[in-house]
């Protein structure tokens, strides 16, 4: 009993295993059966598709042959019309009044145009005057008299006379001497002089030659071309059909004045096989290749799964990069709603991404007082997509209410279909940059202040240098006035006239003392304004006024040194835009240097020349004629005025010229070396340039340029 117990339990286990295997096989068979049905349907569809493609390809071949034949027929008809029109022009040019010349030109025309077999000239009553037959062919009316075939010609000529235009006759058959015959057609051209018909030119065409000569060269091989009547009766034939079972035919009407012919072209082609052309065979092969393509779809699906996995990893990588950026990223839709922000943007404005996306109308990081302006500016930028490519600065507000500057670079978002779906912005926080710029600006201002303070010492020396002249003039005028007063005390005026003359002299001296004192004050104020960084007071001043202001001082020193002053101002020289006091000082320094240079030179008649003229276009300012300054108001004027001071002294050596404008460099024992340095500084502040050149036969000329004032620059800037 104990040994049979395991066998009774083993049988059910085997049955269970067999049942499970059978069920698995049944499921596999059902699955395979379903797949076989699908594959069978696919094969039937492919076979039907292949048969349909072959049939459609055959139909397409037939249509293509017929279309090609129609096109060739239309081209030949167009060639026939053109050739007949050219022949008509040549026939109309025949000289009917000169028989010998008519015979000569008609013979040449028959030699050239083989389709013409006879030419005639008839008078107004249709009486034959001249005639010529083609030398290349048998005479057209050798077997049948011409008068028996003149009925159609008379009809054509009457039509030509009635409508005063060429007319063609109906075709007619004429037997030939060789036992054959030809179909002929007449062309009648009425010759009209002073509105009256004086005769007719008649040309006879052979329809067979017309096809052979005018259409034959263009006729493709294996084509038959014929003239037929409307009922299909063939009149003339040219060409021969090629081999084939299928006949294709195309016809076109050749409309001529007075006659209409039907041009018919025929061609044969063999019957198409299973594959009419390589295209159908290729399409069939491609249809069969679909089976292989379907087999590859499974592998393609697996590849797609791998690609999707790679795409997910790429998106995760891009997300990690966007999260690690310090630049804020913001995406908005067409309605301006925020659709995406990265962590850097959220950190920048102090709001969470969900808070930013929740606001549809009011943007939380816009300052409330600037929100309307931002909204209008945003709408303007979105209307002009080209503006969005550039960056613009703005001000945002953090969640705690603090404002900070930002740089926004915005561009349109274009999806894969090429549609505009919104805008993408890159936002940079400029707070630290602005602070750095402010620190740099403050440092620069301190450096500029230090540089200006460094110039204070130079300007202090300059004051002592420049104030010597007005102070010396004041002392001279005061000394002269005291001498006059002392003489008047010792010898009082004898009468009222002498008293008046004495008073006028003293008044002039006192006025000049006051003018020089005012000049000294202007020099001091100019230096004071320069040190305090005030804008220079520039005004439109005529060059003649600048010279007249310094002439008393120049004349005083010129009399002491025995120098003659020569002043020349161009007639149409415009006013200059300048600081009057500083430019007068430049002219005075250059003139004084020139007179001192001639005083040390042994000259019989020293002459100091002061000239003013309009400068050449190339001799503009230090930075060119188109330079602009912040304080001049003359930018874009384009015109420059040139001042020159020339002397007849020893000239300037190369060693001195190398450091002539160096501060504190001088060749004089009592000089300070600041005059020319100051002159160049003043001229360059006005945008001009100061230079020098040797004077022929000896001496030196100093030239400097100042900007010409515009019409609206008459008041100080």
VOGU-3710 file (C-alpha; in Angstrom, 3 decimals, decimal comma):
1> xxxxxxxxxx> 0,000/0,000/0,000  2,808/2,346/0,791  4,459/1,865/-2,625  1,294/2,616/-4,663  0,578/5,897/-2,933  3,168/7,974/-4,840  2,051/6,590/-8,230  -1,529/7,707/-7,621  -0,293/11,236/-6,902  2,114/11,308/-9,912
11> xxxxxxxxxx> -0,574/10,797/-12,557  -2,505/14,019/-11,856  0,702/16,033/-11,922  1,580/14,740/-15,425  -1,918/15,487/-16,660  -1,642/19,022/-15,377  1,667/19,481/-17,190  0,206/18,124/-20,441  -2,827/20,382/-20,120  -0,658/23,426/-19,565
21> xxxxxxxxxx> 1,497/22,621/-22,595  -1,592/22,101/-24,749  -3,037/25,411/-23,726  0,220/27,158/-24,574  0,287/25,521/-28,002  -3,352/26,512/-28,616  -2,650/30,122/-27,734  0,396/30,136/-30,037  -1,662/28,591/-32,878  -4,388/31,221/-32,466
31> xxxxxxxxxx> -1,786/33,948/-32,480  -0,101/32,551/-35,592  -3,477/32,059/-37,295  -4,333/35,687/-36,697  -0,978/36,816/-38,042  -1,371/34,587/-41,129  -4,725/36,183/-41,923  -3,169/39,642/-41,662  -0,239/38,644/-43,838  -2,620/37,086/-46,398
41> xxxxxxxxxx> -4,655/40,279/-46,549  -1,454/42,271/-46,926  -0,314/40,060/-49,822  -3,697/40,418/-51,559  -3,565/44,174/-51,153  -0,027/44,295/-52,542  -1,024/42,135/-55,535  -4,035/44,348/-56,235  -1,869/47,416/-55,872  0,716/45,979/-58,257
51> xxxxxxxxxx> -1,905/45,134/-60,881  -3,471/48,570/-60,566  -0,085/50,215/-60,942  0,691/48,216/-64,090  -2,684/49,087/-65,614  -2,355/52,773/-64,698  1,164/52,817/-66,109  -0,092/51,404/-69,418  -2,789/54,039/-69,554  -0,234/56,677/-68,742
61> xxxxxxxxxx> 1,998/55,444/-71,584  -0,897/55,700/-74,049  -1,750/59,195/-72,859  1,886/60,248/-73,026  2,244/59,010/-76,622  -0,980/60,769/-77,630  0,045/64,016/-75,896  3,437/63,914/-77,587  1,794/63,331/-80,963  -0,622/66,230/-80,388
71> xxxxxxxxxx> 2,261/68,489/-79,458  4,286/67,521/-82,539  1,258/68,094/-84,783  0,659/71,542/-83,287  4,342/72,435/-83,755  4,287/71,365/-87,416  1,106/73,374/-88,067  2,791/76,410/-86,503  5,828/75,875/-88,754  3,574/75,628/-91,821
81> xxxxxxxxxx> 1,823/78,877/-90,923  5,130/80,647/-90,410  6,615/79,374/-93,690  3,518/80,349/-95,668  3,584/83,801/-94,073  7,234/84,259/-95,075  6,480/83,165/-98,638  3,596/85,642/-98,729  5,945/88,514/-97,847  8,359/87,509/-100,620
91> xxxxxxxxxx> 5,556/87,231/-103,158  4,206/90,647/-102,227  7,657/92,115/-102,849  7,785/91,006/-106,532  7,975/94,080/-108,864  4,895/93,631/-111,111  5,610/96,764/-113,190  9,024/95,543/-114,398  8,761/92,268/-116,372  12,493/91,555/-116,575
101> xxxxxxxxxx> 13,077/92,194/-112,908  9,914/90,199/-112,054  11,233/87,228/-114,061  14,603/87,428/-112,332  13,220/87,576/-108,774  10,473/85,038/-109,449  13,036/82,589/-110,843  15,191/83,026/-107,736  12,169/82,482/-105,502  11,240/79,261/-107,337
111> xxxxxxxxxx> 14,832/78,064/-106,960  14,754/78,664/-103,200  11,219/77,521/-102,340  10,619/74,042/-103,781  7,022/73,946/-102,574  6,212/76,661/-105,160  5,787/75,080/-108,588  4,451/78,054/-110,592  4,283/81,867/-110,375  2,032/84,076/-112,490
121> xxxxxxxxxx> 1,379/87,761/-112,958  -2,121/88,628/-114,175  -3,640/92,016/-114,882  -6,753/93,453/-113,285  -8,954/91,420/-115,685  -7,200/88,153/-114,790  -5,416/88,040/-118,149  -2,087/86,208/-117,895  0,882/88,533/-118,415  3,883/86,657/-117,031
131> xxxxxxxxxx> 4,382/83,109/-115,782  7,236/80,879/-114,639  7,320/77,167/-113,754  9,694/75,675/-111,211  12,848/74,397/-112,913  13,132/71,622/-110,318  9,885/69,859/-111,280  7,744/69,006/-114,249  5,424/71,730/-115,507  2,242/71,723/-113,459
141> xxxxxxxxxx> -0,153/72,094/-116,413  1,710/70,126/-119,066  -1,090/67,594/-119,459  -4,134/69,689/-118,744  -4,492/73,267/-119,957  -4,343/75,981/-117,378  -7,747/77,390/-118,363  -9,520/74,200/-117,282  -8,350/74,700/-113,661  -8,943/78,420/-113,372
151> xxxxxxxxxx> -12,345/78,339/-111,668  -10,912/77,935/-108,157  -8,290/80,580/-108,940  -10,979/83,082/-110,053  -12,871/82,540/-106,798  -9,723/83,111/-104,766  -8,799/86,286/-106,685  -12,309/87,709/-106,334  -12,062/87,117/-102,569  -8,641/88,779/-102,524
161> xxxxxxxxxx> -10,022/91,783/-104,413  -13,098/92,021/-102,206  -11,225/91,892/-98,897  -7,976/93,416/-100,269  -5,938/90,655/-98,628  -4,314/87,438/-99,908  -6,643/84,467/-100,410  -6,087/80,730/-100,958  -8,168/78,574/-103,288  -9,548/75,119/-102,609
171> xxxxxxxxxx> -7,212/72,308/-103,552  -7,734/70,447/-106,825  -6,169/67,454/-108,531  -4,065/67,873/-111,667  -2,735/64,872/-113,660  0,941/64,913/-114,610  2,870/63,830/-117,662  4,506/60,905/-115,819  1,117/59,299/-115,298  0,739/60,487/-111,746
181> xxxxxxxxxx> -1,055/63,490/-110,365  -0,722/66,130/-107,732  -3,042/68,049/-105,459  -2,513/71,779/-106,021  -3,578/74,945/-104,185  -3,484/78,519/-105,496  -2,560/81,720/-103,608  -3,869/84,955/-105,089  -2,452/88,350/-103,982  -4,156/91,532/-105,191
191> xxxxxxxxxx> -1,775/94,352/-106,145  -3,314/97,700/-105,132  -2,099/101,165/-106,083  -3,914/104,333/-104,989  -6,853/102,246/-103,802  -7,250/100,548/-107,231  -6,404/96,951/-108,149  -3,793/96,880/-110,898  -3,149/93,150/-111,058  -2,742/89,857/-109,240
201> xxxxxxxxxx> 0,234/87,730/-108,214  -0,644/84,021/-108,309  1,452/81,300/-106,637  0,727/77,601/-107,103  1,564/75,207/-104,242  1,831/71,417/-104,466  0,439/70,021/-101,214  2,824/67,056/-101,207  5,829/69,358/-101,719  4,416/71,681/-99,079
211> xxxxxxxxxx> 4,569/68,843/-96,548  7,962/67,619/-97,727  9,706/71,005/-97,801  8,103/72,915/-94,940  7,235/70,136/-92,478  9,491/67,287/-93,553  12,703/68,397/-91,801  10,845/68,672/-88,481  8,909/65,413/-88,876  10,134/62,758/-86,387
221> xxxxxxxxxx> 11,066/59,356/-87,706  8,246/56,807/-87,876  5,556/59,462/-88,345  3,187/59,920/-91,299  1,952/63,426/-92,042  -0,981/64,128/-94,377  -3,305/66,850/-95,589  -6,936/65,700/-95,415  -10,337/67,149/-95,959  -12,912/67,457/-93,207
231> xxxxxxxxxx> -14,450/64,090/-94,105  -11,091/62,347/-93,850  -10,219/62,218/-97,562  -6,457/62,300/-97,851  -5,038/64,937/-100,200  -1,271/64,563/-99,717  1,013/62,321/-97,656  4,576/62,569/-96,420  6,537/60,167/-94,249  6,081/56,486/-93,411
241> xxxxxxxxxx> 4,665/54,759/-90,361  6,972/52,658/-88,254  6,293/49,100/-87,077  3,784/48,458/-84,330  0,319/47,215/-83,552  -1,258/50,257/-81,992  -2,088/53,256/-84,186  -2,137/56,765/-82,711  -3,539/59,727/-84,597  -3,617/63,518/-84,003
251> xxxxxxxxxx> -4,969/66,265/-86,192  -4,898/70,053/-86,256  -6,637/72,604/-88,487  -4,519/74,776/-90,773  -6,719/77,842/-91,213  -5,794/79,833/-94,327  -7,654/82,794/-95,826  -10,190/81,173/-98,154  -9,295/77,542/-97,366  -8,993/75,252/-94,354
261> xxxxxxxxxx> -6,905/72,080/-94,400  -6,708/69,333/-91,805  -3,174/68,275/-90,846  -3,174/64,707/-89,573  -0,203/62,900/-88,046  -0,148/59,164/-87,352  2,276/56,910/-85,513  2,464/53,247/-84,584  3,787/51,670/-81,395  4,140/48,099/-80,176
271> xxxxxxxxxx> 1,810/46,715/-77,547  3,026/47,166/-73,993  4,196/44,077/-72,122  3,677/43,221/-68,512  5,777/46,204/-67,536  5,255/48,992/-70,094  8,343/50,901/-69,014  11,138/50,802/-66,436  9,082/53,035/-64,170  6,345/50,414/-63,796
281> xxxxxxxxxx> 8,938/47,732/-63,130  10,546/49,947/-60,526  7,193/50,647/-58,858  6,427/46,924/-58,792  9,779/46,201/-57,227  9,121/48,882/-54,648  5,728/47,363/-53,877  7,342/44,006/-53,309  9,938/45,676/-51,140  7,136/46,751/-48,808
291> xxxxxxxxxx> 7,133/43,271/-47,400  10,715/43,679/-46,361  9,934/47,137/-44,995  7,150/45,704/-42,842  9,540/43,142/-41,509  11,895/45,922/-40,548  9,185/47,867/-38,734  9,602/45,751/-35,619  13,244/46,607/-35,415  12,361/50,253/-36,077
301> xxxxxxxxxx> 9,943/50,215/-33,145  12,673/48,927/-30,899  14,992/51,618/-32,150  12,332/54,202/-31,453  12,095/52,989/-27,904  15,818/53,418/-27,508  15,643/56,866/-29,102  12,847/57,875/-26,750  14,961/56,743/-23,853  17,898/58,789/-25,174
311> xxxxxxxxxx> 15,571/61,745/-25,686  14,393/61,491/-22,104  17,987/61,490/-20,923  18,747/64,493/-23,150  15,756/66,375/-21,745  16,889/65,559/-18,237  20,392/66,783/-19,098  18,979/70,017/-20,571  16,829/70,507/-17,486  19,902/70,061/-15,291
321> xxxxxxxxxx> 21,779/72,647/-17,343  18,896/75,139/-17,183  18,657/74,666/-13,439  22,386/75,264/-13,016  22,433/78,519/-15,038  22,881/81,827/-13,266  20,999/83,549/-16,120  17,255/83,749/-15,689  15,159/82,068/-18,393  11,520/82,969/-18,967
331> xxxxxxxxxx> 9,061/81,708/-21,604  5,720/83,362/-22,371  2,870/82,483/-24,720  1,251/84,794/-27,247  -1,032/86,266/-24,559  1,951/87,173/-22,373  1,327/84,465/-19,732  4,420/82,893/-18,218  4,761/79,231/-19,216  8,269/78,438/-17,954
341> xxxxxxxxxx> 10,897/79,904/-15,625  14,135/78,346/-14,447  15,337/78,376/-10,805  17,750/81,246/-11,508  14,853/83,516/-12,513  12,846/82,491/-9,457  15,819/83,240/-7,225  16,335/86,567/-8,990  12,801/87,878/-8,375  12,098/85,977/-5,135
351> xxxxxxxxxx> 8,923/84,194/-6,355  8,198/80,508/-6,873  7,552/79,171/-10,367  3,943/78,301/-9,489  3,350/81,860/-8,238  4,686/83,324/-11,465  2,607/81,015/-13,666  -0,531/81,721/-11,608  -0,536/85,442/-12,473  -2,144/85,930/-15,863
361> xxxxxxxxxx> -2,568/89,703/-16,020  -0,512/91,424/-13,319  3,196/90,517/-13,404  4,379/90,307/-9,769  7,971/91,411/-10,452  6,968/94,620/-12,269  7,082/97,763/-10,112  3,456/98,941/-9,747  4,229/102,503/-10,792  5,926/101,269/-14,011
371> xxxxxxxxxx> 3,538/98,443/-14,945  1,475/100,447/-17,530  4,648/101,641/-19,232  6,097/98,129/-19,304  2,892/96,712/-20,731  2,842/99,243/-23,599  6,537/98,764/-24,297  6,125/94,992/-24,310  3,273/95,238/-26,812  5,360/97,482/-29,082
381> xxxxxxxxxx> 8,291/95,060/-29,012  6,089/92,080/-29,747  4,602/93,849/-32,753  8,089/94,360/-34,156  9,820/90,980/-33,922  13,090/92,420/-35,254  13,473/94,563/-32,108  13,231/91,482/-29,890  16,575/90,192/-31,143  18,417/92,929/-29,287
391> xxxxxxxxxx> 18,721/93,391/-25,566  17,176/96,184/-23,508  17,540/97,268/-19,914  14,672/97,394/-17,460  13,942/97,414/-13,730  12,370/94,474/-11,854  11,056/94,251/-8,304  11,846/91,450/-5,874  9,271/89,924/-3,564  10,507/92,163/-0,725
401> xxxxxxxxxx> 9,868/95,295/-2,820  13,476/96,160/-3,697  14,178/97,271/-7,254  17,110/96,028/-9,288  18,249/96,614/-12,893  18,136/93,772/-15,443  19,155/93,193/-19,060  16,472/91,366/-21,084  17,277/89,580/-24,358  14,080/88,317/-25,982
411> xxxxxxxxxx> 13,414/86,302/-29,130  10,302/84,656/-30,660  9,632/80,980/-29,952  9,105/79,011/-33,184  7,858/75,440/-32,939  8,763/72,516/-35,210  5,954/73,441/-37,622  7,351/76,961/-38,033  4,547/78,660/-36,082  5,156/81,495/-33,653
421> xxxxxxxxxx> 4,001/80,262/-30,230  5,461/82,810/-27,817  8,642/84,507/-26,628  11,757/83,309/-24,840  13,718/85,729/-22,652  17,148/85,593/-21,052  17,345/87,909/-18,023  20,623/89,093/-16,461  20,795/90,785/-13,057  22,822/93,976/-13,550
431> xxxxxxxxxx> 22,966/94,982/-9,895  26,579/93,989/-9,396  27,563/95,344/-12,806  25,922/98,689/-12,066  27,711/98,853/-8,718  31,018/98,087/-10,446  30,315/100,750/-13,066  29,448/103,253/-10,363  32,665/102,486/-8,507  34,597/102,776/-11,768
441> xxxxxxxxxx> 32,868/106,064/-12,566  33,656/107,452/-9,127  37,270/106,352/-9,480  37,440/107,967/-12,908  36,029/111,210/-11,573  38,568/111,196/-8,766  41,327/110,598/-11,292  40,043/113,430/-13,439  39,853/115,683/-10,405  43,415/114,738/-9,512
451> xxxxxxxxxx> 44,522/115,447/-13,052  42,831/118,828/-12,981  44,387/119,622/-9,642  47,723/118,682/-11,133  47,049/121,290/-13,761  46,407/123,935/-11,132  50,138/124,411/-10,668  50,565/124,738/-14,406  47,649/127,171/-14,610  49,037/129,193/-11,709
461> xxxxxxxxxx> 52,292/129,537/-13,602  50,250/130,314/-16,668  48,450/133,134/-14,882  51,700/134,788/-14,046  52,783/134,240/-17,664  49,615/135,523/-19,315  48,795/138,340/-16,909  52,140/139,971/-17,617  50,824/141,440/-20,855  47,634/143,153/-19,599
471> xxxxxxxxxx> 49,410/144,243/-16,403  52,303/145,651/-18,426  49,834/147,484/-20,643  48,015/148,847/-17,598  51,299/150,025/-16,088  52,305/151,641/-19,391  49,000/153,461/-19,814  49,024/154,535/-16,140  52,601/155,831/-16,400  51,699/157,771/-19,547
481> xxxxxxxxxx> 48,642/159,233/-17,851  50,720/160,344/-14,828  53,242/162,010/-17,131  50,449/163,880/-18,900  48,948/164,995/-15,580  52,296/166,187/-14,262  52,880/168,206/-17,433  49,391/169,662/-17,080  50,076/170,678/-13,469  53,338/172,330/-14,393
491> xxxxxxxxxx> 51,936/173,941/-17,534  48,165/174,362/-17,272  46,175/174,496/-20,530  46,096/177,890/-22,058  42,594/177,651/-23,439  39,539/175,388/-23,535  40,709/173,526/-26,674  43,899/172,348/-24,991  41,909/171,342/-21,906  39,496/169,335/-24,042
501> xxxxxxxxxx> 42,364/167,600/-25,887  44,032/166,783/-22,555  40,774/165,345/-21,176  40,219/163,215/-24,293  43,743/161,785/-24,087  43,353/160,931/-20,417  39,906/159,407/-21,095  41,319/157,120/-23,830  44,179/156,046/-21,587  41,803/155,284/-18,698
511> xxxxxxxxxx> 39,512/153,333/-21,056  42,419/151,224/-22,244  43,486/150,634/-18,653  39,913/149,443/-17,905  39,886/147,209/-20,999  43,172/145,558/-20,036  41,953/145,112/-16,474  38,800/143,447/-17,813  40,994/141,260/-20,020  43,047/140,187/-17,008
521> xxxxxxxxxx> 39,813/139,340/-15,209  38,639/137,217/-18,168  41,910/135,274/-18,135  41,483/134,585/-14,440  37,819/133,541/-14,907  38,721/131,193/-17,784  41,330/129,441/-15,659  38,884/129,355/-12,746  36,148/127,771/-14,883  38,591/125,223/-16,267
531> xxxxxxxxxx> 39,643/124,120/-12,773  35,999/123,923/-11,614  35,018/121,828/-14,711  32,434/124,273/-15,916  31,353/124,294/-19,555  33,311/126,685/-21,712  31,333/129,707/-22,842  31,620/129,591/-26,612  30,031/132,002/-29,025  30,083/132,879/-32,688
541> xxxxxxxxxx> 32,795/135,529/-33,154  33,943/137,088/-36,412  37,715/136,613/-37,033  38,056/140,375/-37,601  36,786/141,020/-34,056  39,386/138,648/-32,580  42,170/140,462/-34,402  40,866/143,929/-33,485  40,750/142,964/-29,805  44,471/142,163/-29,677
551> xxxxxxxxxx> 45,736/144,772/-32,136  46,374/147,500/-29,485  48,700/145,185/-27,524  50,379/143,884/-30,679  50,805/147,400/-32,059  52,310/148,613/-28,773  54,992/145,913/-28,813  55,465/146,264/-32,584  56,350/149,970/-32,198  58,927/149,118/-29,562
561> xxxxxxxxxx> 60,533/146,432/-31,739  60,109/148,224/-35,074  57,945/145,522/-36,624  55,274/146,179/-39,269  51,989/144,299/-38,838  50,263/142,950/-41,964  46,642/141,744/-41,377  44,598/139,920/-44,040  41,092/138,423/-43,590  39,313/136,571/-46,412
571> xxxxxxxxxx> 36,134/138,439/-47,519  33,696/135,498/-47,123  35,290/134,027/-44,025  32,516/132,825/-41,629  32,439/133,428/-37,847  34,123/130,873/-35,577  32,601/129,171/-32,546  35,098/129,667/-29,713  35,940/130,940/-26,256  36,830/134,533/-27,187
581> xxxxxxxxxx> 39,303/135,181/-24,350  41,283/131,959/-24,826  41,546/132,327/-28,614  42,643/135,966/-28,259  45,349/134,767/-25,891  46,495/132,183/-28,488  46,756/134,857/-31,190  48,573/137,225/-28,804  51,108/134,568/-27,756  51,862/133,542/-31,358
591> xxxxxxxxxx> 52,200/137,173/-32,479  54,458/138,083/-29,565  56,688/135,042/-30,224  56,943/135,975/-33,920  57,953/139,584/-33,146  60,546/138,435/-30,595  61,964/135,973/-33,136  62,427/138,794/-35,684  63,881/141,178/-33,044  66,847/138,853/-32,581
601> xxxxxxxxxx> 67,296/138,541/-36,358  69,116/141,270/-38,345  66,331/142,431/-40,650  65,896/145,826/-42,264  62,104/145,695/-42,450  60,662/142,940/-40,220  57,046/142,117/-41,034  54,608/140,050/-38,964  51,783/138,665/-41,092  48,355/137,679/-39,634
611> xxxxxxxxxx> 46,031/135,934/-42,103  42,583/134,344/-41,784  40,957/132,202/-44,490  38,565/129,264/-44,960  40,508/126,032/-44,415  40,701/123,222/-46,961  38,395/120,215/-46,276  41,369/117,986/-45,375  42,745/120,522/-42,855  40,007/120,099/-40,266
621> xxxxxxxxxx> 40,208/119,431/-36,576  42,444/117,091/-34,700  39,879/114,334/-35,057  38,556/115,225/-38,490  35,864/117,544/-39,701  33,083/115,185/-38,629  34,150/115,031/-34,962  31,605/116,072/-32,396  32,107/117,445/-28,914  29,784/117,560/-25,993
631> xxxxxxxxxx> 30,139/121,269/-25,365  30,640/122,944/-28,711  27,354/122,760/-30,525  29,241/122,853/-33,844  29,283/119,137/-34,706  28,451/118,453/-38,325  29,146/122,029/-39,484  31,849/120,652/-41,747  33,653/124,015/-42,271  36,875/125,204/-40,587
641> xxxxxxxxxx> 38,597/128,579/-40,411  42,401/128,697/-40,516  44,473/131,364/-38,696  48,150/131,827/-39,602  50,885/133,896/-37,905  54,123/134,112/-39,959  57,396/135,832/-39,186  60,764/136,335/-40,875  62,959/135,131/-38,011  65,699/132,495/-37,861
651> xxxxxxxxxx> 63,202/129,586/-38,022  63,011/126,450/-35,842  65,691/123,771/-35,798  64,869/120,055/-35,789  66,049/119,662/-32,178  63,771/122,465/-31,001  60,854/121,278/-33,169  60,872/117,837/-31,485  59,935/119,372/-28,107  58,480/122,706/-29,122
661> xxxxxxxxxx> 55,071/122,063/-27,469  56,496/120,412/-24,348  55,445/122,288/-21,163  58,215/124,320/-19,506  60,496/123,965/-22,538  61,793/127,349/-23,730  64,717/128,853/-25,655  64,388/132,249/-23,942  66,226/133,227/-20,790  63,158/134,931/-19,306
671> xxxxxxxxxx> 60,554/132,503/-20,768  58,570/129,905/-18,784  57,869/127,449/-21,648  54,084/127,488/-21,240  52,905/129,696/-24,110  52,892/127,203/-26,998  51,721/124,350/-24,750  48,748/126,469/-23,678  48,035/127,462/-27,276  47,876/123,851/-28,447
681> xxxxxxxxxx> 45,676/122,876/-25,486  43,201/125,684/-26,200  43,038/124,890/-29,936  42,544/121,163/-29,368  39,794/121,876/-26,817  37,973/123,631/-29,648  38,425/120,567/-31,859  41,109/122,137/-34,052  44,816/121,527/-34,516  47,945/123,682/-34,145
691> xxxxxxxxxx> 50,950/123,111/-36,392  53,930/125,006/-37,779  55,960/125,023/-40,989  59,020/126,818/-42,358  58,407/130,172/-44,080  60,101/130,988/-47,392  62,634/132,517/-47,757  63,086/132,437/-43,965  61,063/132,388/-40,820  58,240/130,259/-39,469
701> xxxxxxxxxx> 54,465/130,166/-39,931  52,141/128,871/-37,175  48,684/127,712/-38,304  45,676/126,621/-36,278  42,060/125,844/-37,170  38,780/126,621/-35,420  35,293/125,313/-36,280  33,060/127,613/-38,271  29,857/128,551/-36,436  26,509/127,431/-37,796
711> xxxxxxx> 23,660/129,847/-38,389  22,001/128,777/-35,127  25,202/129,057/-33,045  25,149/132,792/-32,476  24,452/132,544/-28,755  26,726/130,966/-26,138  26,302/127,228/-25,772
//
